[in-house]
Amino acid sequence: MSRRAPEIAALAALVVTVPAWADHPGGLRMEGMNPVVAALVWAAAAFLIGMAIVAIVTVLARRRPSARRDR
């Protein structure tokens, strides 16, 4: 069996399911919800996730005070 078999199977499953997902969005938005409101909700969620990622990277990348002291 090829090493790429799982990747090919996942790609095939994705190709088969994408048209159905595009036609039936499922739980991404409530029935009767205005598409503009749904877009704004998703945009706000993406913005908050982006802010969280920036905050985490900033905290992790903060320079530590050096052990060397000036005399």
PDB file of N, CA, C, O and CB in Angstrom:
ATOM      1  N   MET A   1       0.842  -1.182   0.000  1.00  0.00           N
ATOM      2  CA  MET A   1       0.000   0.000   0.000  1.00  0.00           C
ATOM      3  C   MET A   1       0.890   1.249   0.000  1.00  0.00           C
ATOM      4  O   MET A   1       1.937   1.284   0.647  1.00  0.00           O
ATOM      5  CB  MET A   1      -0.960  -0.004   1.226  1.00  0.00           C
ATOM      6  N   SER A   2       0.466   2.226  -0.710  1.00  0.00           N
ATOM      7  CA  SER A   2       1.242   3.450  -0.859  1.00  0.00           C
ATOM      8  C   SER A   2       1.171   4.307   0.392  1.00  0.00           C
ATOM      9  O   SER A   2       0.189   4.253   1.133  1.00  0.00           O
ATOM     10  CB  SER A   2       0.755   4.242  -2.059  1.00  0.00           C
ATOM     11  N   ARG A   3       2.202   5.091   0.627  1.00  0.00           N
ATOM     12  CA  ARG A   3       2.199   6.026   1.754  1.00  0.00           C
ATOM     13  C   ARG A   3       1.187   7.141   1.541  1.00  0.00           C
ATOM     14  O   ARG A   3       0.688   7.729   2.500  1.00  0.00           O
ATOM     15  CB  ARG A   3       3.593   6.619   1.960  1.00  0.00           C
ATOM     16  N   ARG A   4       0.891   7.425   0.298  1.00  0.00           N
ATOM     17  CA  ARG A   4      -0.014   8.529  -0.029  1.00  0.00           C
ATOM     18  C   ARG A   4      -1.470   8.096  -0.057  1.00  0.00           C
ATOM     19  O   ARG A   4      -2.348   8.925  -0.296  1.00  0.00           O
ATOM     20  CB  ARG A   4       0.360   9.126  -1.365  1.00  0.00           C
ATOM     21  N   ALA A   5      -1.749   6.827   0.181  1.00  0.00           N
ATOM     22  CA  ALA A   5      -3.124   6.319   0.110  1.00  0.00           C
ATOM     23  C   ALA A   5      -4.069   7.068   1.057  1.00  0.00           C
ATOM     24  O   ALA A   5      -5.174   7.412   0.636  1.00  0.00           O
ATOM     25  CB  ALA A   5      -3.145   4.828   0.437  1.00  0.00           C
ATOM     26  N   PRO A   6      -3.693   7.338   2.313  1.00  0.00           N
ATOM     27  CA  PRO A   6      -4.608   8.091   3.179  1.00  0.00           C
ATOM     28  C   PRO A   6      -4.869   9.505   2.667  1.00  0.00           C
ATOM     29  O   PRO A   6      -5.987  10.010   2.774  1.00  0.00           O
ATOM     30  CB  PRO A   6      -4.048   8.159   4.588  1.00  0.00           C
ATOM     31  N   GLU A   7      -3.851  10.137   2.116  1.00  0.00           N
ATOM     32  CA  GLU A   7      -4.034  11.492   1.578  1.00  0.00           C
ATOM     33  C   GLU A   7      -4.961  11.481   0.377  1.00  0.00           C
ATOM     34  O   GLU A   7      -5.811  12.360   0.230  1.00  0.00           O
ATOM     35  CB  GLU A   7      -2.685  12.104   1.190  1.00  0.00           C
ATOM     36  N   ILE A   8      -4.793  10.478  -0.487  1.00  0.00           N
ATOM     37  CA  ILE A   8      -5.650  10.372  -1.664  1.00  0.00           C
ATOM     38  C   ILE A   8      -7.085  10.069  -1.250  1.00  0.00           C
ATOM     39  O   ILE A   8      -8.021  10.605  -1.842  1.00  0.00           O
ATOM     40  CB  ILE A   8      -5.128   9.284  -2.619  1.00  0.00           C
ATOM     41  N   ALA A   9      -7.270   9.227  -0.252  1.00  0.00           N
ATOM     42  CA  ALA A   9      -8.607   8.900   0.224  1.00  0.00           C
ATOM     43  C   ALA A   9      -9.275  10.131   0.841  1.00  0.00           C
ATOM     44  O   ALA A   9     -10.463  10.367   0.618  1.00  0.00           O
ATOM     45  CB  ALA A   9      -8.545   7.753   1.247  1.00  0.00           C
ATOM     46  N   ALA A  10      -8.527  10.906   1.607  1.00  0.00           N
ATOM     47  CA  ALA A  10      -9.082  12.122   2.216  1.00  0.00           C
ATOM     48  C   ALA A  10      -9.455  13.141   1.137  1.00  0.00           C
ATOM     49  O   ALA A  10     -10.497  13.789   1.231  1.00  0.00           O
ATOM     50  CB  ALA A  10      -8.069  12.743   3.212  1.00  0.00           C
ATOM     51  N   LEU A  11      -8.621  13.281   0.130  1.00  0.00           N
ATOM     52  CA  LEU A  11      -8.916  14.194  -0.969  1.00  0.00           C
ATOM     53  C   LEU A  11     -10.151  13.740  -1.735  1.00  0.00           C
ATOM     54  O   LEU A  11     -10.989  14.563  -2.104  1.00  0.00           O
ATOM     55  CB  LEU A  11      -7.718  14.298  -1.914  1.00  0.00           C
ATOM     56  N   ALA A  12     -10.270  12.451  -1.975  1.00  0.00           N
ATOM     57  CA  ALA A  12     -11.451  11.929  -2.677  1.00  0.00           C
ATOM     58  C   ALA A  12     -12.714  12.178  -1.858  1.00  0.00           C
ATOM     59  O   ALA A  12     -13.742  12.568  -2.411  1.00  0.00           O
ATOM     60  CB  ALA A  12     -11.292  10.418  -2.964  1.00  0.00           C
ATOM     61  N   ALA A  13     -12.647  11.957  -0.551  1.00  0.00           N
ATOM     62  CA  ALA A  13     -13.800  12.207   0.304  1.00  0.00           C
ATOM     63  C   ALA A  13     -14.167  13.681   0.305  1.00  0.00           C
ATOM     64  O   ALA A  13     -15.347  14.033   0.310  1.00  0.00           O
ATOM     65  CB  ALA A  13     -13.523  11.733   1.725  1.00  0.00           C
ATOM     66  N   LEU A  14     -13.170  14.532   0.302  1.00  0.00           N
ATOM     67  CA  LEU A  14     -13.416  15.976   0.268  1.00  0.00           C
ATOM     68  C   LEU A  14     -14.067  16.393  -1.042  1.00  0.00           C
ATOM     69  O   LEU A  14     -15.004  17.192  -1.046  1.00  0.00           O
ATOM     70  CB  LEU A  14     -12.111  16.746   0.469  1.00  0.00           C
ATOM     71  N   VAL A  15     -13.576  15.858  -2.146  1.00  0.00           N
ATOM     72  CA  VAL A  15     -14.127  16.198  -3.461  1.00  0.00           C
ATOM     73  C   VAL A  15     -15.585  15.742  -3.559  1.00  0.00           C
ATOM     74  O   VAL A  15     -16.409  16.422  -4.171  1.00  0.00           O
ATOM     75  CB  VAL A  15     -13.282  15.552  -4.589  1.00  0.00           C
ATOM     76  N   VAL A  16     -15.896  14.611  -2.968  1.00  0.00           N
ATOM     77  CA  VAL A  16     -17.264  14.093  -3.033  1.00  0.00           C
ATOM     78  C   VAL A  16     -18.204  14.896  -2.141  1.00  0.00           C
ATOM     79  O   VAL A  16     -19.361  15.107  -2.506  1.00  0.00           O
ATOM     80  CB  VAL A  16     -17.293  12.617  -2.629  1.00  0.00           C
ATOM     81  N   THR A  17     -17.738  15.346  -0.989  1.00  0.00           N
ATOM     82  CA  THR A  17     -18.632  16.004  -0.032  1.00  0.00           C
ATOM     83  C   THR A  17     -18.749  17.510  -0.208  1.00  0.00           C
ATOM     84  O   THR A  17     -19.712  18.097   0.286  1.00  0.00           O
ATOM     85  CB  THR A  17     -18.169  15.720   1.346  1.00  0.00           C
ATOM     86  N   VAL A  18     -17.823  18.154  -0.882  1.00  0.00           N
ATOM     87  CA  VAL A  18     -17.864  19.608  -1.023  1.00  0.00           C
ATOM     88  C   VAL A  18     -19.132  20.099  -1.723  1.00  0.00           C
ATOM     89  O   VAL A  18     -19.738  21.057  -1.243  1.00  0.00           O
ATOM     90  CB  VAL A  18     -16.650  20.083  -1.786  1.00  0.00           C
ATOM     91  N   PRO A  19     -19.565  19.494  -2.832  1.00  0.00           N
ATOM     92  CA  PRO A  19     -20.804  19.989  -3.451  1.00  0.00           C
ATOM     93  C   PRO A  19     -22.010  19.889  -2.516  1.00  0.00           C
ATOM     94  O   PRO A  19     -22.851  20.787  -2.503  1.00  0.00           O
ATOM     95  CB  PRO A  19     -21.090  19.214  -4.729  1.00  0.00           C
ATOM     96  N   ALA A  20     -22.104  18.824  -1.746  1.00  0.00           N
ATOM     97  CA  ALA A  20     -23.226  18.690  -0.819  1.00  0.00           C
ATOM     98  C   ALA A  20     -23.130  19.748   0.286  1.00  0.00           C
ATOM     99  O   ALA A  20     -24.147  20.319   0.679  1.00  0.00           O
ATOM    100  CB  ALA A  20     -23.256  17.267  -0.204  1.00  0.00           C
ATOM    101  N   TRP A  21     -21.939  20.011   0.783  1.00  0.00           N
ATOM    102  CA  TRP A  21     -21.761  21.020   1.824  1.00  0.00           C
ATOM    103  C   TRP A  21     -22.111  22.406   1.299  1.00  0.00           C
ATOM    104  O   TRP A  21     -22.704  23.215   2.013  1.00  0.00           O
ATOM    105  CB  TRP A  21     -20.321  21.001   2.350  1.00  0.00           C
ATOM    106  N   ALA A  22     -21.745  22.676   0.055  1.00  0.00           N
ATOM    107  CA  ALA A  22     -22.053  23.978  -0.538  1.00  0.00           C
ATOM    108  C   ALA A  22     -23.547  24.142  -0.733  1.00  0.00           C
ATOM    109  O   ALA A  22     -24.059  25.259  -0.650  1.00  0.00           O
ATOM    110  CB  ALA A  22     -21.329  24.147  -1.873  1.00  0.00           C
ATOM    111  N   ASP A  23     -24.255  23.058  -0.988  1.00  0.00           N
ATOM    112  CA  ASP A  23     -25.688  23.126  -1.213  1.00  0.00           C
ATOM    113  C   ASP A  23     -26.470  23.154   0.096  1.00  0.00           C
ATOM    114  O   ASP A  23     -27.532  23.771   0.164  1.00  0.00           O
ATOM    115  CB  ASP A  23     -26.134  21.955  -2.056  1.00  0.00           C
ATOM    116  N   HIS A  24     -25.963  22.498   1.130  1.00  0.00           N
ATOM    117  CA  HIS A  24     -26.639  22.409   2.427  1.00  0.00           C
ATOM    118  C   HIS A  24     -25.654  22.798   3.525  1.00  0.00           C
ATOM    119  O   HIS A  24     -24.898  21.949   3.996  1.00  0.00           O
ATOM    120  CB  HIS A  24     -27.204  20.972   2.673  1.00  0.00           C
ATOM    121  N   PRO A  25     -25.647  24.061   3.942  1.00  0.00           N
ATOM    122  CA  PRO A  25     -24.618  24.511   4.882  1.00  0.00           C
ATOM    123  C   PRO A  25     -24.713  23.909   6.277  1.00  0.00           C
ATOM    124  O   PRO A  25     -23.782  24.070   7.066  1.00  0.00           O
ATOM    125  CB  PRO A  25     -24.678  25.981   4.999  1.00  0.00           C
ATOM    126  N   GLY A  26     -25.781  23.235   6.604  1.00  0.00           N
ATOM    127  CA  GLY A  26     -25.873  22.587   7.903  1.00  0.00           C
ATOM    128  C   GLY A  26     -26.013  23.578   9.034  1.00  0.00           C
ATOM    129  O   GLY A  26     -26.862  24.467   8.980  1.00  0.00           O
ATOM    130  N   GLY A  27     -25.182  23.435  10.071  1.00  0.00           N
ATOM    131  CA  GLY A  27     -25.314  24.242  11.273  1.00  0.00           C
ATOM    132  C   GLY A  27     -24.559  25.549  11.264  1.00  0.00           C
ATOM    133  O   GLY A  27     -24.394  26.161  12.319  1.00  0.00           O
ATOM    134  N   LEU A  28     -24.094  25.999  10.114  1.00  0.00           N
ATOM    135  CA  LEU A  28     -23.326  27.237  10.094  1.00  0.00           C
ATOM    136  C   LEU A  28     -24.189  28.464  10.313  1.00  0.00           C
ATOM    137  O   LEU A  28     -23.705  29.486  10.800  1.00  0.00           O
ATOM    138  CB  LEU A  28     -22.595  27.365   8.792  1.00  0.00           C
ATOM    139  N   ARG A  29     -25.444  28.374   9.965  1.00  0.00           N
ATOM    140  CA  ARG A  29     -26.319  29.504  10.241  1.00  0.00           C
ATOM    141  C   ARG A  29     -27.713  28.987  10.522  1.00  0.00           C
ATOM    142  O   ARG A  29     -28.113  27.937  10.018  1.00  0.00           O
ATOM    143  CB  ARG A  29     -26.330  30.507   9.064  1.00  0.00           C
ATOM    144  N   MET A  30     -28.448  29.731  11.330  1.00  0.00           N
ATOM    145  CA  MET A  30     -29.796  29.335  11.691  1.00  0.00           C
ATOM    146  C   MET A  30     -30.752  29.651  10.543  1.00  0.00           C
ATOM    147  O   MET A  30     -30.524  30.572   9.759  1.00  0.00           O
ATOM    148  CB  MET A  30     -30.243  30.042  12.985  1.00  0.00           C
ATOM    149  N   GLU A  31     -31.812  28.879  10.463  1.00  0.00           N
ATOM    150  CA  GLU A  31     -32.813  29.113   9.435  1.00  0.00           C
ATOM    151  C   GLU A  31     -33.455  30.478   9.658  1.00  0.00           C
ATOM    152  O   GLU A  31     -33.828  30.821  10.780  1.00  0.00           O
ATOM    153  CB  GLU A  31     -33.883  27.993   9.438  1.00  0.00           C
ATOM    154  N   GLY A  32     -33.577  31.236   8.606  1.00  0.00           N
ATOM    155  CA  GLY A  32     -34.180  32.553   8.701  1.00  0.00           C
ATOM    156  C   GLY A  32     -33.210  33.654   9.107  1.00  0.00           C
ATOM    157  O   GLY A  32     -33.593  34.822   9.167  1.00  0.00           O
ATOM    158  N   MET A  33     -31.966  33.301   9.385  1.00  0.00           N
ATOM    159  CA  MET A  33     -30.983  34.309   9.768  1.00  0.00           C
ATOM    160  C   MET A  33     -30.517  35.049   8.517  1.00  0.00           C
ATOM    161  O   MET A  33     -30.219  34.431   7.495  1.00  0.00           O
ATOM    162  CB  MET A  33     -29.775  33.661  10.512  1.00  0.00           C
ATOM    163  N   ASN A  34     -30.460  36.343   8.603  1.00  0.00           N
ATOM    164  CA  ASN A  34     -30.027  37.163   7.486  1.00  0.00           C
ATOM    165  C   ASN A  34     -28.580  36.809   7.125  1.00  0.00           C
ATOM    166  O   ASN A  34     -27.732  36.748   8.016  1.00  0.00           O
ATOM    167  CB  ASN A  34     -30.160  38.672   7.827  1.00  0.00           C
ATOM    168  N   PRO A  35     -28.279  36.577   5.851  1.00  0.00           N
ATOM    169  CA  PRO A  35     -26.902  36.226   5.462  1.00  0.00           C
ATOM    170  C   PRO A  35     -25.878  37.296   5.842  1.00  0.00           C
ATOM    171  O   PRO A  35     -24.727  36.972   6.131  1.00  0.00           O
ATOM    172  CB  PRO A  35     -26.837  35.985   3.968  1.00  0.00           C
ATOM    173  N   VAL A  36     -26.280  38.551   5.845  1.00  0.00           N
ATOM    174  CA  VAL A  36     -25.354  39.621   6.238  1.00  0.00           C
ATOM    175  C   VAL A  36     -25.015  39.497   7.719  1.00  0.00           C
ATOM    176  O   VAL A  36     -23.862  39.672   8.111  1.00  0.00           O
ATOM    177  CB  VAL A  36     -25.962  41.018   5.940  1.00  0.00           C
ATOM    178  N   VAL A  37     -26.011  39.197   8.535  1.00  0.00           N
ATOM    179  CA  VAL A  37     -25.773  39.025   9.971  1.00  0.00           C
ATOM    180  C   VAL A  37     -24.884  37.812  10.212  1.00  0.00           C
ATOM    181  O   VAL A  37     -23.977  37.860  11.043  1.00  0.00           O
ATOM    182  CB  VAL A  37     -27.109  38.872  10.737  1.00  0.00           C
ATOM    183  N   ALA A  38     -25.139  36.723   9.487  1.00  0.00           N
ATOM    184  CA  ALA A  38     -24.299  35.533   9.623  1.00  0.00           C
ATOM    185  C   ALA A  38     -22.855  35.853   9.251  1.00  0.00           C
ATOM    186  O   ALA A  38     -21.926  35.412   9.928  1.00  0.00           O
ATOM    187  CB  ALA A  38     -24.835  34.387   8.744  1.00  0.00           C
ATOM    188  N   ALA A  39     -22.662  36.619   8.177  1.00  0.00           N
ATOM    189  CA  ALA A  39     -21.311  37.003   7.764  1.00  0.00           C
ATOM    190  C   ALA A  39     -20.644  37.870   8.823  1.00  0.00           C
ATOM    191  O   ALA A  39     -19.457  37.699   9.100  1.00  0.00           O
ATOM    192  CB  ALA A  39     -21.349  37.747   6.425  1.00  0.00           C
ATOM    193  N   LEU A  40     -21.384  38.790   9.413  1.00  0.00           N
ATOM    194  CA  LEU A  40     -20.820  39.654  10.461  1.00  0.00           C
ATOM    195  C   LEU A  40     -20.453  38.853  11.704  1.00  0.00           C
ATOM    196  O   LEU A  40     -19.432  39.123  12.336  1.00  0.00           O
ATOM    197  CB  LEU A  40     -21.813  40.763  10.832  1.00  0.00           C
ATOM    198  N   VAL A  41     -21.275  37.873  12.058  1.00  0.00           N
ATOM    199  CA  VAL A  41     -20.974  37.031  13.225  1.00  0.00           C
ATOM    200  C   VAL A  41     -19.687  36.242  12.979  1.00  0.00           C
ATOM    201  O   VAL A  41     -18.822  36.177  13.853  1.00  0.00           O
ATOM    202  CB  VAL A  41     -22.155  36.061  13.529  1.00  0.00           C
ATOM    203  N   TRP A  42     -19.558  35.643  11.792  1.00  0.00           N
ATOM    204  CA  TRP A  42     -18.353  34.880  11.476  1.00  0.00           C
ATOM    205  C   TRP A  42     -17.127  35.782  11.388  1.00  0.00           C
ATOM    206  O   TRP A  42     -16.033  35.386  11.791  1.00  0.00           O
ATOM    207  CB  TRP A  42     -18.536  34.123  10.164  1.00  0.00           C
ATOM    208  N   ALA A  43     -17.304  36.998  10.862  1.00  0.00           N
ATOM    209  CA  ALA A  43     -16.184  37.941  10.793  1.00  0.00           C
ATOM    210  C   ALA A  43     -15.730  38.340  12.193  1.00  0.00           C
ATOM    211  O   ALA A  43     -14.531  38.438  12.456  1.00  0.00           O
ATOM    212  CB  ALA A  43     -16.577  39.193   9.986  1.00  0.00           C
ATOM    213  N   ALA A  44     -16.682  38.568  13.086  1.00  0.00           N
ATOM    214  CA  ALA A  44     -16.332  38.917  14.466  1.00  0.00           C
ATOM    215  C   ALA A  44     -15.611  37.761  15.152  1.00  0.00           C
ATOM    216  O   ALA A  44     -14.643  37.970  15.882  1.00  0.00           O
ATOM    217  CB  ALA A  44     -17.592  39.301  15.262  1.00  0.00           C
ATOM    218  N   ALA A  45     -16.085  36.547  14.913  1.00  0.00           N
ATOM    219  CA  ALA A  45     -15.431  35.377  15.512  1.00  0.00           C
ATOM    220  C   ALA A  45     -14.002  35.231  14.985  1.00  0.00           C
ATOM    221  O   ALA A  45     -13.081  34.955  15.753  1.00  0.00           O
ATOM    222  CB  ALA A  45     -16.242  34.092  15.219  1.00  0.00           C
ATOM    223  N   ALA A  46     -13.818  35.415  13.688  1.00  0.00           N
ATOM    224  CA  ALA A  46     -12.475  35.321  13.104  1.00  0.00           C
ATOM    225  C   ALA A  46     -11.568  36.416  13.655  1.00  0.00           C
ATOM    226  O   ALA A  46     -10.390  36.170  13.916  1.00  0.00           O
ATOM    227  CB  ALA A  46     -12.544  35.416  11.569  1.00  0.00           C
ATOM    228  N   PHE A  47     -12.107  37.624  13.835  1.00  0.00           N
ATOM    229  CA  PHE A  47     -11.318  38.726  14.380  1.00  0.00           C
ATOM    230  C   PHE A  47     -10.880  38.421  15.812  1.00  0.00           C
ATOM    231  O   PHE A  47      -9.725  38.650  16.172  1.00  0.00           O
ATOM    232  CB  PHE A  47     -12.123  40.037  14.338  1.00  0.00           C
ATOM    233  N   LEU A  48     -11.800  37.904  16.627  1.00  0.00           N
ATOM    234  CA  LEU A  48     -11.455  37.579  18.017  1.00  0.00           C
ATOM    235  C   LEU A  48     -10.419  36.464  18.089  1.00  0.00           C
ATOM    236  O   LEU A  48      -9.516  36.513  18.924  1.00  0.00           O
ATOM    237  CB  LEU A  48     -12.708  37.174  18.794  1.00  0.00           C
ATOM    238  N   ILE A  49     -10.540  35.474  17.234  1.00  0.00           N
ATOM    239  CA  ILE A  49      -9.542  34.401  17.211  1.00  0.00           C
ATOM    240  C   ILE A  49      -8.187  34.955  16.783  1.00  0.00           C
ATOM    241  O   ILE A  49      -7.156  34.580  17.341  1.00  0.00           O
ATOM    242  CB  ILE A  49      -9.983  33.260  16.260  1.00  0.00           C
ATOM    243  N   GLY A  50      -8.186  35.838  15.804  1.00  0.00           N
ATOM    244  CA  GLY A  50      -6.934  36.473  15.379  1.00  0.00           C
ATOM    245  C   GLY A  50      -6.305  37.284  16.485  1.00  0.00           C
ATOM    246  O   GLY A  50      -5.090  37.239  16.678  1.00  0.00           O
ATOM    247  N   MET A  51      -7.123  38.031  17.219  1.00  0.00           N
ATOM    248  CA  MET A  51      -6.600  38.821  18.351  1.00  0.00           C
ATOM    249  C   MET A  51      -6.003  37.901  19.419  1.00  0.00           C
ATOM    250  O   MET A  51      -4.960  38.209  19.994  1.00  0.00           O
ATOM    251  CB  MET A  51      -7.725  39.699  18.971  1.00  0.00           C
ATOM    252  N   ALA A  52      -6.666  36.777  19.680  1.00  0.00           N
ATOM    253  CA  ALA A  52      -6.152  35.834  20.675  1.00  0.00           C
ATOM    254  C   ALA A  52      -4.812  35.264  20.230  1.00  0.00           C
ATOM    255  O   ALA A  52      -3.896  35.125  21.041  1.00  0.00           O
ATOM    256  CB  ALA A  52      -7.159  34.698  20.915  1.00  0.00           C
ATOM    257  N   ILE A  53      -4.693  34.935  18.955  1.00  0.00           N
ATOM    258  CA  ILE A  53      -3.425  34.395  18.442  1.00  0.00           C
ATOM    259  C   ILE A  53      -2.314  35.429  18.553  1.00  0.00           C
ATOM    260  O   ILE A  53      -1.196  35.100  18.949  1.00  0.00           O
ATOM    261  CB  ILE A  53      -3.580  33.944  16.978  1.00  0.00           C
ATOM    262  N   VAL A  54      -2.612  36.669  18.208  1.00  0.00           N
ATOM    263  CA  VAL A  54      -1.608  37.730  18.319  1.00  0.00           C
ATOM    264  C   VAL A  54      -1.187  37.912  19.772  1.00  0.00           C
ATOM    265  O   VAL A  54       0.000  38.070  20.058  1.00  0.00           O
ATOM    266  CB  VAL A  54      -2.152  39.057  17.751  1.00  0.00           C
ATOM    267  N   ALA A  55      -2.148  37.893  20.690  1.00  0.00           N
ATOM    268  CA  ALA A  55      -1.826  38.058  22.110  1.00  0.00           C
ATOM    269  C   ALA A  55      -0.948  36.908  22.614  1.00  0.00           C
ATOM    270  O   ALA A  55       0.016  37.133  23.346  1.00  0.00           O
ATOM    271  CB  ALA A  55      -3.117  38.142  22.944  1.00  0.00           C
ATOM    272  N   ILE A  56      -1.281  35.698  22.227  1.00  0.00           N
ATOM    273  CA  ILE A  56      -0.503  34.542  22.675  1.00  0.00           C
ATOM    274  C   ILE A  56       0.914  34.603  22.113  1.00  0.00           C
ATOM    275  O   ILE A  56       1.878  34.356  22.837  1.00  0.00           O
ATOM    276  CB  ILE A  56      -1.191  33.227  22.252  1.00  0.00           C
ATOM    277  N   VAL A  57       1.048  34.927  20.837  1.00  0.00           N
ATOM    278  CA  VAL A  57       2.380  35.017  20.231  1.00  0.00           C
ATOM    279  C   VAL A  57       3.181  36.134  20.876  1.00  0.00           C
ATOM    280  O   VAL A  57       4.384  35.986  21.095  1.00  0.00           O
ATOM    281  CB  VAL A  57       2.275  35.247  18.713  1.00  0.00           C
ATOM    282  N   THR A  58       2.530  37.252  21.185  1.00  0.00           N
ATOM    283  CA  THR A  58       3.227  38.370  21.834  1.00  0.00           C
ATOM    284  C   THR A  58       3.742  37.960  23.204  1.00  0.00           C
ATOM    285  O   THR A  58       4.878  38.278  23.558  1.00  0.00           O
ATOM    286  CB  THR A  58       2.295  39.587  21.965  1.00  0.00           C
ATOM    287  N   VAL A  59       2.935  37.267  23.970  1.00  0.00           N
ATOM    288  CA  VAL A  59       3.363  36.828  25.303  1.00  0.00           C
ATOM    289  C   VAL A  59       4.495  35.817  25.195  1.00  0.00           C
ATOM    290  O   VAL A  59       5.460  35.884  25.956  1.00  0.00           O
ATOM    291  CB  VAL A  59       2.180  36.219  26.082  1.00  0.00           C
ATOM    292  N   LEU A  60       4.387  34.888  24.264  1.00  0.00           N
ATOM    293  CA  LEU A  60       5.424  33.867  24.129  1.00  0.00           C
ATOM    294  C   LEU A  60       6.732  34.427  23.578  1.00  0.00           C
ATOM    295  O   LEU A  60       7.807  33.908  23.879  1.00  0.00           O
ATOM    296  CB  LEU A  60       4.933  32.754  23.234  1.00  0.00           C
ATOM    297  N   ALA A  61       6.644  35.482  22.774  1.00  0.00           N
ATOM    298  CA  ALA A  61       7.842  36.034  22.152  1.00  0.00           C
ATOM    299  C   ALA A  61       8.454  37.182  22.958  1.00  0.00           C
ATOM    300  O   ALA A  61       9.476  37.739  22.558  1.00  0.00           O
ATOM    301  CB  ALA A  61       7.517  36.513  20.759  1.00  0.00           C
ATOM    302  N   ARG A  62       7.845  37.536  24.080  1.00  0.00           N
ATOM    303  CA  ARG A  62       8.362  38.642  24.889  1.00  0.00           C
ATOM    304  C   ARG A  62       9.779  38.337  25.343  1.00  0.00           C
ATOM    305  O   ARG A  62      10.090  37.219  25.754  1.00  0.00           O
ATOM    306  CB  ARG A  62       7.452  38.904  26.110  1.00  0.00           C
ATOM    307  N   ARG A  63      10.610  39.324  25.263  1.00  0.00           N
ATOM    308  CA  ARG A  63      12.004  39.136  25.683  1.00  0.00           C
ATOM    309  C   ARG A  63      12.074  39.071  27.200  1.00  0.00           C
ATOM    310  O   ARG A  63      11.443  39.848  27.916  1.00  0.00           O
ATOM    311  CB  ARG A  63      12.909  40.279  25.146  1.00  0.00           C
ATOM    312  N   ARG A  64      12.842  38.143  27.641  1.00  0.00           N
ATOM    313  CA  ARG A  64      13.070  37.995  29.086  1.00  0.00           C
ATOM    314  C   ARG A  64      14.169  38.971  29.484  1.00  0.00           C
ATOM    315  O   ARG A  64      15.065  39.240  28.684  1.00  0.00           O
ATOM    316  CB  ARG A  64      13.461  36.509  29.467  1.00  0.00           C
ATOM    317  N   PRO A  65      14.123  39.503  30.692  1.00  0.00           N
ATOM    318  CA  PRO A  65      15.218  40.372  31.136  1.00  0.00           C
ATOM    319  C   PRO A  65      16.517  39.561  31.204  1.00  0.00           C
ATOM    320  O   PRO A  65      16.537  38.416  31.655  1.00  0.00           O
ATOM    321  CB  PRO A  65      14.893  41.010  32.527  1.00  0.00           C
ATOM    322  N   SER A  66      17.574  40.181  30.750  1.00  0.00           N
ATOM    323  CA  SER A  66      18.851  39.455  30.744  1.00  0.00           C
ATOM    324  C   SER A  66      19.374  39.304  32.160  1.00  0.00           C
ATOM    325  O   SER A  66      19.067  40.102  33.046  1.00  0.00           O
ATOM    326  CB  SER A  66      19.893  40.181  29.865  1.00  0.00           C
ATOM    327  N   ALA A  67      20.170  38.265  32.351  1.00  0.00           N
ATOM    328  CA  ALA A  67      20.747  37.992  33.671  1.00  0.00           C
ATOM    329  C   ALA A  67      21.910  38.930  33.955  1.00  0.00           C
ATOM    330  O   ALA A  67      22.284  39.106  35.115  1.00  0.00           O
ATOM    331  CB  ALA A  67      21.214  36.531  33.765  1.00  0.00           C
ATOM    332  N   ARG A  68      22.484  39.532  32.934  1.00  0.00           N
ATOM    333  CA  ARG A  68      23.611  40.422  33.096  1.00  0.00           C
ATOM    334  C   ARG A  68      23.130  41.780  33.649  1.00  0.00           C
ATOM    335  O   ARG A  68      22.149  42.344  33.164  1.00  0.00           O
ATOM    336  CB  ARG A  68      24.353  40.603  31.749  1.00  0.00           C
ATOM    337  N   ARG A  69      23.813  42.274  34.639  1.00  0.00           N
ATOM    338  CA  ARG A  69      23.464  43.572  35.234  1.00  0.00           C
ATOM    339  C   ARG A  69      24.573  44.573  34.954  1.00  0.00           C
ATOM    340  O   ARG A  69      25.760  44.249  35.001  1.00  0.00           O
ATOM    341  CB  ARG A  69      23.224  43.441  36.767  1.00  0.00           C
ATOM    342  N   ASP A  70      24.160  45.778  34.664  1.00  0.00           N
ATOM    343  CA  ASP A  70      25.160  46.845  34.472  1.00  0.00           C
ATOM    344  C   ASP A  70      25.575  47.383  35.846  1.00  0.00           C
ATOM    345  O   ASP A  70      24.729  47.629  36.706  1.00  0.00           O
ATOM    346  CB  ASP A  70      24.589  48.008  33.565  1.00  0.00           C
ATOM    347  N   ARG A  71      26.895  47.562  36.042  1.00  0.00           N
ATOM    348  CA  ARG A  71      27.384  48.054  37.332  1.00  0.00           C
ATOM    349  C   ARG A  71      27.883  49.440  37.229  1.00  0.00           C
ATOM    350  O   ARG A  71      28.332  50.010  38.223  1.00  0.00           O
ATOM    351  CB  ARG A  71      28.463  47.179  37.869  1.00  0.00           C
TER     352      ARG A  71
END
